[in-house]
Amino acid sequence: MSGLDDLFAATRAEGRAALVGYLPAGFPTVDGSKDHLRAMLDGGADLVEVGVPYSDPVMDGPTIQAAAETALSGGFRLKHLFEVVEAVSSRGGRAVVMTYWNPVHRYGVDAFARDLAAAGGLGMITPDLIPDEADSWMAASSEYGLDRIFLVAPSSSEERIVKTVEASSGFVYATAVMGVTGARDQVGTHAADLVERTRVHTSLPIGVGLGVRSGDQAAEVASFADRRFCPGHGCFLRHRRRPGPVRRARRRLPPRRHSRLTFRNCRWWSAYSPCDDPSQGS
């Protein structure tokens, strides 16, 4: 049974999409990232993705790269990741880790899975790992009860989608655009089609990420994702050292507006972009 099943059962029962936040661990500092992630929970996030800062990213846009560089230059190490995840789980929140594969490989796949589970993490999103090459992760995730969240893209063939969803648990991550993370003026034109193509092959929730910038765009994603799906809306901050604005954001919104992911009145929220200026992308 997936550790995320209860979450998506609850959002389906409420007739809404899940709100998913993202922040690199260690940004702006290790303790600061704990505070900001707790603020996301206070602000109503159903799930948070805790990113692993990495020096050679392939999917991160310039904003997340800058946040990762800040974390690494501040002394972030993988041991700190598990501290940050534990800060979320001890608060009663749900967390998955989002990471490239090399840090996991270097740490030791079994050891990484063991320590993530011990910290209360629920699973891992692996942007550069495909099921064909994931035997060690499949075994370790099964051993420690972690969800495997693989990615599908607009370029994925039907065969690739089938293989990906069969290996996944928790939810499937659908990338709304080809390319790197970052704010766009509109939702990727192939996002809805990708969700429909993927839905044919799985009953898992499908999270849509990359390029979802605003509350209006998140609501658009929710419109083509039925109750079985989880439109992803990454919410985080850059260079705002205090988590107070995140907590205050939730209080400014009516309950139903929040439940539909429309943070249109809050200038602090930006999809997959820890930005100073909401007009800047990641």
Disulfide bonds with the S-S distance in Angstrom:
none
